[in-house]
Amino acid sequence: MCSPTSHCANEERELLPTNVSPVHYDLRLAPNLDDLTYTGEVRIRVRINEPTSEIVLHSNELEIKSASVSSTALQSEGQSTASSITLNKEDETVHLAFSQSLPSNNDTTLSISFSGILNDQMVGFYRSKYTDAQGNVKNMATTQFEPTDARRAFPCWDEPMQKATFDVTLCVDEKLTALSNMDVAKTVSLGNGLKEVKFNTTPVMSTYLLAFIVGELEYVEGYTSGKHNGRPIPCRVYTAPGNSEKGRFALDVSVKVLEYFANVFGIEYPLPKLDQVAINDFEAGAMENWGLITYREVALLVDEANTSSRAKQYVAEVVSHELAHQWFGNLVTMEWWSELWLNEGFATWVGTLAVDHLFPEYHIWTQFLVDGLKRALDLDSLRSSHPIQVPVRRSADISQIFDAISYSKGASAIRMLSSYIGLDNFFKGIRAYLQKHKYANASTENLWNALSEASGVNVSQFMALWTRKIGYPIVTVTELEGGSKIHVCQNRYLSDGKASESEDQTEWWVPLGIDSSDANGERPVDVLTAREATFDAPVASAKWYKLNKDTVGIYRVKYPPQAVANIAKAIANGELGVNDRIGVVSDAASLATSGHSNTSDFLTLLRAYGNETEFVVWQEIALRTEALQSVWSYETDEIKEKIHALSRTLFSPLVKRLGWESTGANEDSLISRLRALAIRAAGFDGDAEVIAENSRRFQLFFEGDKSIFTTDILRAAFSIAVYHGGRFEFENVKSYFLDSANPVDQRLSALASLGFAKDPVLVDELLEFVLGDNVRNQDVHQAISAISSTTAGRDRLWTWYKANYSLLLSRYRASMSYMGALVRISTGGFVGNDKAEEIEQFLADKETSKFQRVVDQSLEKIRTKTAWFNKDREDVRAWLANNGF
């Protein structure tokens, strides 16, 4: 391994020794789904790069029974048994010592016999439970190897750079289906009710992309046209028995997206088949295993009659994201986990592009501003954020960077870059990059070089700032020379507004995107490349001007007061595009939080949105007003009611305009979602008419009239009912969750709604319920998230977290990122430096290194909200009084 003081690829990394490397794995596994164990044998053809008497590879929670090497280069009989086998639990390695030195050669085979447990941790080779058509609970065996859990399934070189080919053989019950990355080469009956399924050899690939599944499965099937791939590719969606028809929407998306990517990437999908499998117990949303993609049920299955439009869109997004990985991540793989964004940021961006291609009615790039860019900006405004390219030293650190920076900020950076150099040049560079590095590993610099050559622009010169530096700027605008010019200055934006000189060293490349009311034609993109600069702008002649046209850039903008007033008039008059309307309200709310402006300025701006019609704009407004309500929940009851009254002036008119009923089968899905958003906001804000109508419909729904709520409204309806109700509403929503006949997305909506209960007895019952057998480990966060939104609930949730810390730690010991998620949820509603200190003190003596980044972020958010509340408490009181509330 790299020593603590050595450098691997310009950063400290703890890696396996390079004296031996894998070439080909021949892996045979025999899982037993009854006793939940398996035995295995692996023969690894290795390359001895330097003479050695020891081989070190990864192994975690496996019992190594024997190990030997064979080679014609060996003395004696060409074979040598390991003289010692030493497991290092901390490093997750096994050290195999041999009595004679292994000479350098390319034809040595390492053979290892081992056994393991099909664990219940949702990592490695693990078990997942499902219920068959007869109501019997059964097990299937499946895998989750990213980032470093292939070593839990078999001994291997578990690093992205250590690519090899794989032959997989599974010995299973003859009644079960066995799947792996490749198609089946042959099946042999072994007698005694067993069969051996051997799969064809994989392309050269990293261990984290290997996969195998054994269980009772059924499928739906389709084929690509062959137009882009040279041959039809069989595509299947596998499910537990009885659910296969729910895979047809994902199947249709898969076939079309596979062809779309083959076209835009200029490379055929290289495997002979594509299988996608719905797994009941699954920690992540999905995993891009090459040719055998695995998903949570909610990310793959659609009940066309009952699934909400948001859940259906989510399936399209996740499928497109995972298919993008078949090229970007699988065909060309990052060199090391510090380049994770190359996989995830690009797959997020191009997956969104594919959804936009298939479903333009989703307006997915507009949704990206709230679902993607906002998440990135919120997280990256913290000191405890990290650069897109973040140094990763140890395997234990990897899971902490699967976050909004790697995914959403990475995708936002690509969106900004592709907008600047143009899509044609961008994809020209991408095709060159993929061709040059296919079946190998690549770095961010390799990508920049390809894009630079394609575009004629030195991409690395300005994009390295965005990927290697933490944070992003706030651009402050000053008007000069009577309004004919604007002066812009960039500084690092932090959520507490207090960037010190040492924190404010980066001068980002910032495409300003200046737009105005009298803009005509295409204005060249003005770019800020220094701390400050002056630009021509039609301030005096135009009714309004705005920076960051279409909200493409990764930055906030602060305008002079009159410019803000002019933009507000333009919004009220319908003169700004939807993306710009989102950007304006997002910036205003964020600048209020950070102290760059007053919260009263944001509240005044909201009045310009009275005639707003677009769902995504209202989604942004709802998120911002809910954040205000959450922090101001520490105010007096009188002030809290005034803030709710303000929110009712925004959302209650929307409910009256849209009503409760769909306009028909062809209604725009975003209108349907806007209706649900308005009902939810008005209901939580205390609109008596909405609460009463929801209660009436809730009663009818549970009396049997399931059509009384549209699929998009159901979650809002359940949440309002539980929030304003009692035992009756709680038990009915709980029963809906427990009924496996209901669509999985709606069951999870019911589970999430239970957390809005205000009765402490019901909250305690829910907290006990989530630790029982009825809630899968992966769904606990769904049930408890809403609890932190109520003043009384958040204290009970934190008490529960502290009391059950050891239990949670044991349950999620192999998925420590989930422990981080539980910290974030359990502390997310708090305001007060005293509470931050209490949380910090409780965790001080805990081993939190594997989720410390989330702990730091949670504490920083509490302190930032506290500063915001203290700064603007009187400001908000005065605004409410002066505006009739």
PyMOL commands that set and color helices and strands:
alter all, ss='L'
color gray80, all
select helices_A, chain A and resi 150-152+207-209+244-265+297-299+309-325+337-358+360-362+364-380+395-401+405-421+423-437+444-455+459-468+481-483+549-551+561-572+578-594+599-609+615-634+637-658+669-684+688-702+706-708+714-724+727-738+744-756+760-769+777-789+791-803+805-811+816-827+833-843+852-882
alter helices_A, ss='H'
color red, helices_A
select strands_A, chain A and resi 20-32+37-48+52-58+63-70+79-81+84-88+93-102+105-117+124-131+137-144+165-173+177-180+184-191+194-199+212-215+218-223+234-239+274-279+286-287+292-296+332-334+440-442+473-480+485-492+510-511+515-516+527-528+532-536+545-546+556-558
alter strands_A, ss='S'
color yellow, strands_A
deselect
rebuild
show_as cartoon
